[in-house]
Amino acid sequence: MVLDLSNSCGHTPFFVAIIKDYLNLASFLLENEMSSVNCQDNVDDTPLHWAVVLDNMAAVKLLL
């Protein structure tokens, strides 16, 4: 099951987990194939883009 519902910005639960630094949740979603590391929001940004912008190196490592 993929959690692909998104808000008005195109952010899925996986995006929110990365943006809010809920890395345990992000890891769970990836490990259980409930999200794609390559998903994009409404402006074509990926979770990796957000992790870099927010200077969250732990998230960057998880996503790579």
N, CA, C, O and CB atoms as a CASP TS submission, in Angstrom:
PFRMAT TS
TARGET T0000
AUTHOR 0000-0000-0000
METHOD Language model
MODEL 1
PARENT N/A
ATOM      1  N   MET     1       0.850  -1.185   0.000  1.00  0.00           N
ATOM      2  CA  MET     1       0.000   0.000   0.000  1.00  0.00           C
ATOM      3  C   MET     1       0.886   1.236   0.000  1.00  0.00           C
ATOM      4  O   MET     1       1.775   1.366   0.841  1.00  0.00           O
ATOM      5  CB  MET     1      -0.962   0.005   1.224  1.00  0.00           C
ATOM      6  N   VAL     2       0.652   2.123  -0.920  1.00  0.00           N
ATOM      7  CA  VAL     2       1.401   3.364  -1.020  1.00  0.00           C
ATOM      8  C   VAL     2       0.543   4.490  -0.460  1.00  0.00           C
ATOM      9  O   VAL     2      -0.632   4.624  -0.802  1.00  0.00           O
ATOM     10  CB  VAL     2       1.819   3.655  -2.492  1.00  0.00           C
ATOM     11  N   LEU     3       1.154   5.301   0.414  1.00  0.00           N
ATOM     12  CA  LEU     3       0.451   6.462   0.959  1.00  0.00           C
ATOM     13  C   LEU     3       0.731   7.650   0.062  1.00  0.00           C
ATOM     14  O   LEU     3       1.691   8.389   0.280  1.00  0.00           O
ATOM     15  CB  LEU     3       0.885   6.756   2.428  1.00  0.00           C
ATOM     16  N   ASP     4      -0.105   7.835  -0.945  1.00  0.00           N
ATOM     17  CA  ASP     4       0.145   8.882  -1.920  1.00  0.00           C
ATOM     18  C   ASP     4      -0.812  10.065  -1.825  1.00  0.00           C
ATOM     19  O   ASP     4      -0.824  10.924  -2.707  1.00  0.00           O
ATOM     20  CB  ASP     4       0.075   8.308  -3.282  1.00  0.00           C
ATOM     21  N   LEU     5      -1.604  10.116  -0.779  1.00  0.00           N
ATOM     22  CA  LEU     5      -2.449  11.290  -0.576  1.00  0.00           C
ATOM     23  C   LEU     5      -1.546  12.482  -0.314  1.00  0.00           C
ATOM     24  O   LEU     5      -0.506  12.346   0.331  1.00  0.00           O
ATOM     25  CB  LEU     5      -3.456  11.077   0.603  1.00  0.00           C
ATOM     26  N   SER     6      -1.935  13.648  -0.810  1.00  0.00           N
ATOM     27  CA  SER     6      -1.077  14.818  -0.618  1.00  0.00           C
ATOM     28  C   SER     6      -1.909  16.041  -0.245  1.00  0.00           C
ATOM     29  O   SER     6      -3.117  16.097  -0.477  1.00  0.00           O
ATOM     30  CB  SER     6      -0.258  15.100  -1.889  1.00  0.00           C
ATOM     31  N   ASN     7      -1.217  17.021   0.342  1.00  0.00           N
ATOM     32  CA  ASN     7      -1.877  18.273   0.684  1.00  0.00           C
ATOM     33  C   ASN     7      -1.841  19.209  -0.527  1.00  0.00           C
ATOM     34  O   ASN     7      -1.448  18.790  -1.615  1.00  0.00           O
ATOM     35  CB  ASN     7      -1.200  18.937   1.920  1.00  0.00           C
ATOM     36  N   SER     8      -2.242  20.452  -0.353  1.00  0.00           N
ATOM     37  CA  SER     8      -2.333  21.382  -1.478  1.00  0.00           C
ATOM     38  C   SER     8      -0.975  21.708  -2.096  1.00  0.00           C
ATOM     39  O   SER     8      -0.919  22.197  -3.224  1.00  0.00           O
ATOM     40  CB  SER     8      -2.997  22.657  -1.029  1.00  0.00           C
ATOM     41  N   CYS     9       0.111  21.447  -1.385  1.00  0.00           N
ATOM     42  CA  CYS     9       1.468  21.664  -1.911  1.00  0.00           C
ATOM     43  C   CYS     9       2.012  20.429  -2.611  1.00  0.00           C
ATOM     44  O   CYS     9       3.085  20.468  -3.214  1.00  0.00           O
ATOM     45  CB  CYS     9       2.412  22.069  -0.787  1.00  0.00           C
ATOM     46  N   GLY    10       1.274  19.345  -2.528  1.00  0.00           N
ATOM     47  CA  GLY    10       1.727  18.095  -3.113  1.00  0.00           C
ATOM     48  C   GLY    10       2.593  17.278  -2.176  1.00  0.00           C
ATOM     49  O   GLY    10       3.272  16.345  -2.604  1.00  0.00           O
ATOM     50  N   HIS    11       2.569  17.629  -0.894  1.00  0.00           N
ATOM     51  CA  HIS    11       3.378  16.911   0.089  1.00  0.00           C
ATOM     52  C   HIS    11       2.620  15.705   0.633  1.00  0.00           C
ATOM     53  O   HIS    11       1.524  15.831   1.179  1.00  0.00           O
ATOM     54  CB  HIS    11       3.783  17.845   1.238  1.00  0.00           C
ATOM     55  N   THR    12       3.225  14.550   0.471  1.00  0.00           N
ATOM     56  CA  THR    12       2.688  13.301   0.986  1.00  0.00           C
ATOM     57  C   THR    12       3.137  13.138   2.440  1.00  0.00           C
ATOM     58  O   THR    12       3.939  13.939   2.923  1.00  0.00           O
ATOM     59  CB  THR    12       3.150  12.090   0.113  1.00  0.00           C
ATOM     60  N   PRO    13       2.643  12.128   3.143  1.00  0.00           N
ATOM     61  CA  PRO    13       3.136  11.876   4.496  1.00  0.00           C
ATOM     62  C   PRO    13       4.656  11.708   4.543  1.00  0.00           C
ATOM     63  O   PRO    13       5.291  12.084   5.529  1.00  0.00           O
ATOM     64  CB  PRO    13       2.468  10.639   5.064  1.00  0.00           C
ATOM     65  N   PHE    14       5.243  11.144   3.481  1.00  0.00           N
ATOM     66  CA  PHE    14       6.698  10.986   3.428  1.00  0.00           C
ATOM     67  C   PHE    14       7.400  12.343   3.393  1.00  0.00           C
ATOM     68  O   PHE    14       8.390  12.546   4.096  1.00  0.00           O
ATOM     69  CB  PHE    14       7.100  10.154   2.201  1.00  0.00           C
ATOM     70  N   PHE    15       6.896  13.270   2.581  1.00  0.00           N
ATOM     71  CA  PHE    15       7.443  14.626   2.558  1.00  0.00           C
ATOM     72  C   PHE    15       7.377  15.257   3.941  1.00  0.00           C
ATOM     73  O   PHE    15       8.359  15.826   4.419  1.00  0.00           O
ATOM     74  CB  PHE    15       6.690  15.495   1.545  1.00  0.00           C
ATOM     75  N   VAL    16       6.238  15.156   4.569  1.00  0.00           N
ATOM     76  CA  VAL    16       6.054  15.763   5.892  1.00  0.00           C
ATOM     77  C   VAL    16       7.022  15.148   6.901  1.00  0.00           C
ATOM     78  O   VAL    16       7.584  15.859   7.734  1.00  0.00           O
ATOM     79  CB  VAL    16       4.595  15.585   6.374  1.00  0.00           C
ATOM     80  N   ALA    17       7.217  13.843   6.830  1.00  0.00           N
ATOM     81  CA  ALA    17       8.154  13.180   7.741  1.00  0.00           C
ATOM     82  C   ALA    17       9.572  13.724   7.554  1.00  0.00           C
ATOM     83  O   ALA    17      10.285  13.932   8.536  1.00  0.00           O
ATOM     84  CB  ALA    17       8.137  11.654   7.515  1.00  0.00           C
ATOM     85  N   ILE    18       9.984  13.955   6.321  1.00  0.00           N
ATOM     86  CA  ILE    18      11.318  14.513   6.063  1.00  0.00           C
ATOM     87  C   ILE    18      11.378  15.973   6.511  1.00  0.00           C
ATOM     88  O   ILE    18      12.331  16.369   7.183  1.00  0.00           O
ATOM     89  CB  ILE    18      11.679  14.398   4.560  1.00  0.00           C
ATOM     90  N   ILE    19      10.387  16.769   6.153  1.00  0.00           N
ATOM     91  CA  ILE    19      10.395  18.200   6.483  1.00  0.00           C
ATOM     92  C   ILE    19      10.355  18.419   7.993  1.00  0.00           C
ATOM     93  O   ILE    19      11.029  19.311   8.509  1.00  0.00           O
ATOM     94  CB  ILE    19       9.204  18.910   5.819  1.00  0.00           C
ATOM     95  N   LYS    20       9.569  17.612   8.703  1.00  0.00           N
ATOM     96  CA  LYS    20       9.432  17.769  10.159  1.00  0.00           C
ATOM     97  C   LYS    20      10.489  16.993  10.950  1.00  0.00           C
ATOM     98  O   LYS    20      10.480  17.009  12.181  1.00  0.00           O
ATOM     99  CB  LYS    20       8.052  17.317  10.593  1.00  0.00           C
ATOM    100  N   ASP    21      11.400  16.313  10.242  1.00  0.00           N
ATOM    101  CA  ASP    21      12.492  15.558  10.860  1.00  0.00           C
ATOM    102  C   ASP    21      11.988  14.356  11.663  1.00  0.00           C
ATOM    103  O   ASP    21      12.525  14.025  12.720  1.00  0.00           O
ATOM    104  CB  ASP    21      13.305  16.472  11.763  1.00  0.00           C
ATOM    105  N   TYR    22      10.951  13.718  11.138  1.00  0.00           N
ATOM    106  CA  TYR    22      10.451  12.474  11.722  1.00  0.00           C
ATOM    107  C   TYR    22      11.087  11.314  10.954  1.00  0.00           C
ATOM    108  O   TYR    22      10.418  10.606  10.201  1.00  0.00           O
ATOM    109  CB  TYR    22       8.872  12.403  11.670  1.00  0.00           C
ATOM    110  N   LEU    23      12.389  11.138  11.160  1.00  0.00           N
ATOM    111  CA  LEU    23      13.140  10.195  10.340  1.00  0.00           C
ATOM    112  C   LEU    23      12.765   8.747  10.602  1.00  0.00           C
ATOM    113  O   LEU    23      12.876   7.913   9.704  1.00  0.00           O
ATOM    114  CB  LEU    23      14.606  10.379  10.573  1.00  0.00           C
ATOM    115  N   ASN    24      12.325   8.429  11.811  1.00  0.00           N
ATOM    116  CA  ASN    24      11.861   7.057  12.069  1.00  0.00           C
ATOM    117  C   ASN    24      10.641   6.745  11.206  1.00  0.00           C
ATOM    118  O   ASN    24      10.529   5.652  10.651  1.00  0.00           O
ATOM    119  CB  ASN    24      11.520   6.864  13.573  1.00  0.00           C
ATOM    120  N   LEU    25       9.740   7.700  11.097  1.00  0.00           N
ATOM    121  CA  LEU    25       8.554   7.515  10.260  1.00  0.00           C
ATOM    122  C   LEU    25       8.953   7.431   8.786  1.00  0.00           C
ATOM    123  O   LEU    25       8.450   6.573   8.061  1.00  0.00           O
ATOM    124  CB  LEU    25       7.546   8.668  10.481  1.00  0.00           C
ATOM    125  N   ALA    26       9.841   8.303   8.339  1.00  0.00           N
ATOM    126  CA  ALA    26      10.289   8.280   6.949  1.00  0.00           C
ATOM    127  C   ALA    26      10.932   6.939   6.627  1.00  0.00           C
ATOM    128  O   ALA    26      10.667   6.354   5.577  1.00  0.00           O
ATOM    129  CB  ALA    26      11.277   9.430   6.674  1.00  0.00           C
ATOM    130  N   SER    27      11.767   6.460   7.518  1.00  0.00           N
ATOM    131  CA  SER    27      12.424   5.174   7.330  1.00  0.00           C
ATOM    132  C   SER    27      11.397   4.046   7.258  1.00  0.00           C
ATOM    133  O   SER    27      11.500   3.162   6.407  1.00  0.00           O
ATOM    134  CB  SER    27      13.423   4.913   8.465  1.00  0.00           C
ATOM    135  N   PHE    28      10.414   4.076   8.142  1.00  0.00           N
ATOM    136  CA  PHE    28       9.346   3.071   8.142  1.00  0.00           C
ATOM    137  C   PHE    28       8.595   3.073   6.812  1.00  0.00           C
ATOM    138  O   PHE    28       8.324   2.015   6.244  1.00  0.00           O
ATOM    139  CB  PHE    28       8.365   3.326   9.303  1.00  0.00           C
ATOM    140  N   LEU    29       8.265   4.254   6.322  1.00  0.00           N
ATOM    141  CA  LEU    29       7.525   4.349   5.065  1.00  0.00           C
ATOM    142  C   LEU    29       8.336   3.785   3.902  1.00  0.00           C
ATOM    143  O   LEU    29       7.787   3.122   3.022  1.00  0.00           O
ATOM    144  CB  LEU    29       7.144   5.803   4.782  1.00  0.00           C
ATOM    145  N   LEU    30       9.639   4.047   3.900  1.00  0.00           N
ATOM    146  CA  LEU    30      10.487   3.509   2.837  1.00  0.00           C
ATOM    147  C   LEU    30      10.652   2.005   2.950  1.00  0.00           C
ATOM    148  O   LEU    30      10.493   1.283   1.966  1.00  0.00           O
ATOM    149  CB  LEU    30      11.847   4.174   2.863  1.00  0.00           C
ATOM    150  N   GLU    31      10.971   1.529   4.152  1.00  0.00           N
ATOM    151  CA  GLU    31      11.211   0.101   4.359  1.00  0.00           C
ATOM    152  C   GLU    31       9.997  -0.750   4.021  1.00  0.00           C
ATOM    153  O   GLU    31      10.133  -1.888   3.572  1.00  0.00           O
ATOM    154  CB  GLU    31      11.619  -0.151   5.787  1.00  0.00           C
ATOM    155  N   ASN    32       8.824  -0.200   4.238  1.00  0.00           N
ATOM    156  CA  ASN    32       7.590  -0.942   3.978  1.00  0.00           C
ATOM    157  C   ASN    32       6.971  -0.593   2.622  1.00  0.00           C
ATOM    158  O   ASN    32       5.809  -0.897   2.355  1.00  0.00           O
ATOM    159  CB  ASN    32       6.585  -0.671   5.081  1.00  0.00           C
ATOM    160  N   GLU    33       7.768   0.046   1.783  1.00  0.00           N
ATOM    161  CA  GLU    33       7.365   0.391   0.423  1.00  0.00           C
ATOM    162  C   GLU    33       6.036   1.144   0.376  1.00  0.00           C
ATOM    163  O   GLU    33       5.199   0.912  -0.497  1.00  0.00           O
ATOM    164  CB  GLU    33       7.267  -0.861  -0.414  1.00  0.00           C
ATOM    165  N   MET    34       5.869   2.052   1.339  1.00  0.00           N
ATOM    166  CA  MET    34       4.656   2.848   1.410  1.00  0.00           C
ATOM    167  C   MET    34       4.854   4.227   0.785  1.00  0.00           C
ATOM    168  O   MET    34       3.924   5.030   0.718  1.00  0.00           O
ATOM    169  CB  MET    34       4.207   2.989   2.855  1.00  0.00           C
ATOM    170  N   SER    35       6.076   4.490   0.330  1.00  0.00           N
ATOM    171  CA  SER    35       6.386   5.750  -0.318  1.00  0.00           C
ATOM    172  C   SER    35       7.580   5.551  -1.231  1.00  0.00           C
ATOM    173  O   SER    35       8.324   4.579  -1.103  1.00  0.00           O
ATOM    174  CB  SER    35       6.661   6.860   0.720  1.00  0.00           C
ATOM    175  N   SER    36       7.750   6.473  -2.139  1.00  0.00           N
ATOM    176  CA  SER    36       8.887   6.432  -3.052  1.00  0.00           C
ATOM    177  C   SER    36       9.856   7.553  -2.696  1.00  0.00           C
ATOM    178  O   SER    36       9.444   8.684  -2.437  1.00  0.00           O
ATOM    179  CB  SER    36       8.420   6.553  -4.530  1.00  0.00           C
ATOM    180  N   VAL    37      11.131   7.233  -2.686  1.00  0.00           N
ATOM    181  CA  VAL    37      12.147   8.235  -2.394  1.00  0.00           C
ATOM    182  C   VAL    37      12.185   9.296  -3.499  1.00  0.00           C
ATOM    183  O   VAL    37      12.689  10.397  -3.278  1.00  0.00           O
ATOM    184  CB  VAL    37      13.529   7.570  -2.237  1.00  0.00           C
ATOM    185  N   ASN    38      11.667   8.983  -4.662  1.00  0.00           N
ATOM    186  CA  ASN    38      11.703   9.895  -5.810  1.00  0.00           C
ATOM    187  C   ASN    38      10.411  10.671  -6.032  1.00  0.00           C
ATOM    188  O   ASN    38      10.248  11.288  -7.085  1.00  0.00           O
ATOM    189  CB  ASN    38      12.023   9.124  -7.045  1.00  0.00           C
ATOM    190  N   CYS    39       9.500  10.658  -5.085  1.00  0.00           N
ATOM    191  CA  CYS    39       8.246  11.399  -5.259  1.00  0.00           C
ATOM    192  C   CYS    39       8.541  12.895  -5.394  1.00  0.00           C
ATOM    193  O   CYS    39       9.564  13.384  -4.916  1.00  0.00           O
ATOM    194  CB  CYS    39       7.280  11.138  -4.065  1.00  0.00           C
ATOM    195  N   GLN    40       7.635  13.602  -6.046  1.00  0.00           N
ATOM    196  CA  GLN    40       7.795  15.040  -6.265  1.00  0.00           C
ATOM    197  C   GLN    40       6.548  15.773  -5.819  1.00  0.00           C
ATOM    198  O   GLN    40       5.435  15.252  -5.901  1.00  0.00           O
ATOM    199  CB  GLN    40       8.094  15.342  -7.744  1.00  0.00           C
ATOM    200  N   ASP    41       6.753  17.001  -5.342  1.00  0.00           N
ATOM    201  CA  ASP    41       5.618  17.834  -4.943  1.00  0.00           C
ATOM    202  C   ASP    41       5.139  18.655  -6.140  1.00  0.00           C
ATOM    203  O   ASP    41       5.538  18.391  -7.274  1.00  0.00           O
ATOM    204  CB  ASP    41       6.003  18.767  -3.760  1.00  0.00           C
ATOM    205  N   ASN    42       4.292  19.642  -5.890  1.00  0.00           N
ATOM    206  CA  ASN    42       3.690  20.420  -6.980  1.00  0.00           C
ATOM    207  C   ASN    42       4.691  21.253  -7.775  1.00  0.00           C
ATOM    208  O   ASN    42       4.397  21.645  -8.904  1.00  0.00           O
ATOM    209  CB  ASN    42       2.638  21.326  -6.423  1.00  0.00           C
ATOM    210  N   VAL    43       5.868  21.532  -7.212  1.00  0.00           N
ATOM    211  CA  VAL    43       6.883  22.312  -7.927  1.00  0.00           C
ATOM    212  C   VAL    43       8.084  21.440  -8.293  1.00  0.00           C
ATOM    213  O   VAL    43       9.178  21.942  -8.551  1.00  0.00           O
ATOM    214  CB  VAL    43       7.341  23.509  -7.073  1.00  0.00           C
ATOM    215  N   ASP    44       7.858  20.133  -8.310  1.00  0.00           N
ATOM    216  CA  ASP    44       8.854  19.130  -8.713  1.00  0.00           C
ATOM    217  C   ASP    44      10.034  18.987  -7.759  1.00  0.00           C
ATOM    218  O   ASP    44      11.075  18.457  -8.148  1.00  0.00           O
ATOM    219  CB  ASP    44       9.372  19.468 -10.064  1.00  0.00           C
ATOM    220  N   ASP    45       9.892  19.449  -6.515  1.00  0.00           N
ATOM    221  CA  ASP    45      10.917  19.205  -5.505  1.00  0.00           C
ATOM    222  C   ASP    45      10.731  17.804  -4.938  1.00  0.00           C
ATOM    223  O   ASP    45       9.610  17.300  -4.863  1.00  0.00           O
ATOM    224  CB  ASP    45      10.856  20.271  -4.375  1.00  0.00           C
ATOM    225  N   THR    46      11.818  17.189  -4.546  1.00  0.00           N
ATOM    226  CA  THR    46      11.791  15.861  -3.954  1.00  0.00           C
ATOM    227  C   THR    46      12.087  15.964  -2.459  1.00  0.00           C
ATOM    228  O   THR    46      12.520  17.018  -1.994  1.00  0.00           O
ATOM    229  CB  THR    46      12.808  14.926  -4.653  1.00  0.00           C
ATOM    230  N   PRO    47      11.865  14.907  -1.709  1.00  0.00           N
ATOM    231  CA  PRO    47      12.238  14.929  -0.294  1.00  0.00           C
ATOM    232  C   PRO    47      13.734  15.220  -0.099  1.00  0.00           C
ATOM    233  O   PRO    47      14.117  15.877   0.869  1.00  0.00           O
ATOM    234  CB  PRO    47      11.878  13.594   0.360  1.00  0.00           C
ATOM    235  N   LEU    48      14.574  14.731  -1.014  1.00  0.00           N
ATOM    236  CA  LEU    48      16.008  15.020  -0.899  1.00  0.00           C
ATOM    237  C   LEU    48      16.269  16.516  -1.022  1.00  0.00           C
ATOM    238  O   LEU    48      17.100  17.062  -0.296  1.00  0.00           O
ATOM    239  CB  LEU    48      16.801  14.256  -1.975  1.00  0.00           C
ATOM    240  N   HIS    49      15.580  17.168  -1.914  1.00  0.00           N
ATOM    241  CA  HIS    49      15.716  18.620  -2.050  1.00  0.00           C
ATOM    242  C   HIS    49      15.398  19.311  -0.724  1.00  0.00           C
ATOM    243  O   HIS    49      16.137  20.187  -0.274  1.00  0.00           O
ATOM    244  CB  HIS    49      14.787  19.151  -3.167  1.00  0.00           C
ATOM    245  N   TRP    50      14.295  18.906  -0.111  1.00  0.00           N
ATOM    246  CA  TRP    50      13.910  19.511   1.167  1.00  0.00           C
ATOM    247  C   TRP    50      14.927  19.227   2.268  1.00  0.00           C
ATOM    248  O   TRP    50      15.224  20.104   3.079  1.00  0.00           O
ATOM    249  CB  TRP    50      12.542  19.003   1.593  1.00  0.00           C
ATOM    250  N   ALA    51      15.454  18.027   2.301  1.00  0.00           N
ATOM    251  CA  ALA    51      16.458  17.678   3.312  1.00  0.00           C
ATOM    252  C   ALA    51      17.697  18.556   3.161  1.00  0.00           C
ATOM    253  O   ALA    51      18.269  19.001   4.156  1.00  0.00           O
ATOM    254  CB  ALA    51      16.844  16.187   3.201  1.00  0.00           C
ATOM    255  N   VAL    52      18.108  18.803   1.926  1.00  0.00           N
ATOM    256  CA  VAL    52      19.274  19.661   1.679  1.00  0.00           C
ATOM    257  C   VAL    52      18.962  21.101   2.058  1.00  0.00           C
ATOM    258  O   VAL    52      19.754  21.746   2.745  1.00  0.00           O
ATOM    259  CB  VAL    52      19.709  19.583   0.200  1.00  0.00           C
ATOM    260  N   VAL    53      17.822  21.608   1.619  1.00  0.00           N
ATOM    261  CA  VAL    53      17.438  22.990   1.937  1.00  0.00           C
ATOM    262  C   VAL    53      17.372  23.210   3.445  1.00  0.00           C
ATOM    263  O   VAL    53      17.769  24.264   3.942  1.00  0.00           O
ATOM    264  CB  VAL    53      16.083  23.330   1.299  1.00  0.00           C
ATOM    265  N   LEU    54      16.868  22.209   4.171  1.00  0.00           N
ATOM    266  CA  LEU    54      16.738  22.322   5.625  1.00  0.00           C
ATOM    267  C   LEU    54      18.029  21.943   6.355  1.00  0.00           C
ATOM    268  O   LEU    54      18.065  21.932   7.585  1.00  0.00           O
ATOM    269  CB  LEU    54      15.598  21.442   6.113  1.00  0.00           C
ATOM    270  N   ASP    55      19.085  21.632   5.603  1.00  0.00           N
ATOM    271  CA  ASP    55      20.393  21.278   6.169  1.00  0.00           C
ATOM    272  C   ASP    55      20.282  20.124   7.157  1.00  0.00           C
ATOM    273  O   ASP    55      20.895  20.136   8.224  1.00  0.00           O
ATOM    274  CB  ASP    55      21.020  22.491   6.858  1.00  0.00           C
ATOM    275  N   ASN    56      19.485  19.127   6.778  1.00  0.00           N
ATOM    276  CA  ASN    56      19.265  17.968   7.622  1.00  0.00           C
ATOM    277  C   ASN    56      20.076  16.798   7.060  1.00  0.00           C
ATOM    278  O   ASN    56      19.581  16.012   6.252  1.00  0.00           O
ATOM    279  CB  ASN    56      17.746  17.615   7.708  1.00  0.00           C
ATOM    280  N   MET    57      21.322  16.702   7.502  1.00  0.00           N
ATOM    281  CA  MET    57      22.222  15.697   6.964  1.00  0.00           C
ATOM    282  C   MET    57      21.792  14.267   7.289  1.00  0.00           C
ATOM    283  O   MET    57      22.076  13.351   6.517  1.00  0.00           O
ATOM    284  CB  MET    57      23.604  15.935   7.485  1.00  0.00           C
ATOM    285  N   ALA    58      21.119  14.065   8.405  1.00  0.00           N
ATOM    286  CA  ALA    58      20.615  12.727   8.739  1.00  0.00           C
ATOM    287  C   ALA    58      19.557  12.304   7.718  1.00  0.00           C
ATOM    288  O   ALA    58      19.522  11.148   7.298  1.00  0.00           O
ATOM    289  CB  ALA    58      20.022  12.701  10.182  1.00  0.00           C
ATOM    290  N   ALA    59      18.705  13.236   7.324  1.00  0.00           N
ATOM    291  CA  ALA    59      17.676  12.939   6.309  1.00  0.00           C
ATOM    292  C   ALA    59      18.333  12.699   4.958  1.00  0.00           C
ATOM    293  O   ALA    59      17.923  11.804   4.219  1.00  0.00           O
ATOM    294  CB  ALA    59      16.646  14.099   6.206  1.00  0.00           C
ATOM    295  N   VAL    60      19.349  13.492   4.628  1.00  0.00           N
ATOM    296  CA  VAL    60      20.060  13.306   3.363  1.00  0.00           C
ATOM    297  C   VAL    60      20.649  11.900   3.307  1.00  0.00           C
ATOM    298  O   VAL    60      20.517  11.214   2.293  1.00  0.00           O
ATOM    299  CB  VAL    60      21.175  14.372   3.192  1.00  0.00           C
ATOM    300  N   LYS    61      21.292  11.470   4.377  1.00  0.00           N
ATOM    301  CA  LYS    61      21.884  10.130   4.424  1.00  0.00           C
ATOM    302  C   LYS    61      20.819   9.052   4.258  1.00  0.00           C
ATOM    303  O   LYS    61      21.031   8.072   3.543  1.00  0.00           O
ATOM    304  CB  LYS    61      22.636   9.924   5.744  1.00  0.00           C
ATOM    305  N   LEU    62      19.676   9.230   4.914  1.00  0.00           N
ATOM    306  CA  LEU    62      18.589   8.256   4.795  1.00  0.00           C
ATOM    307  C   LEU    62      18.113   8.161   3.349  1.00  0.00           C
ATOM    308  O   LEU    62      17.876   7.067   2.839  1.00  0.00           O
ATOM    309  CB  LEU    62      17.415   8.637   5.718  1.00  0.00           C
ATOM    310  N   LEU    63      17.976   9.288   2.705  1.00  0.00           N
ATOM    311  CA  LEU    63      17.432   9.318   1.355  1.00  0.00           C
ATOM    312  C   LEU    63      18.421   8.825   0.300  1.00  0.00           C
ATOM    313  O   LEU    63      18.025   8.325  -0.753  1.00  0.00           O
ATOM    314  CB  LEU    63      16.994  10.715   1.019  1.00  0.00           C
ATOM    315  N   LEU    64      19.699   8.972   0.594  1.00  0.00           N
ATOM    316  CA  LEU    64      20.692   8.485  -0.372  1.00  0.00           C
ATOM    317  C   LEU    64      20.923   7.009  -0.182  1.00  0.00           C
ATOM    318  O   LEU    64      21.725   6.412  -0.900  1.00  0.00           O
ATOM    319  CB  LEU    64      22.016   9.247  -0.235  1.00  0.00           C
TER
END
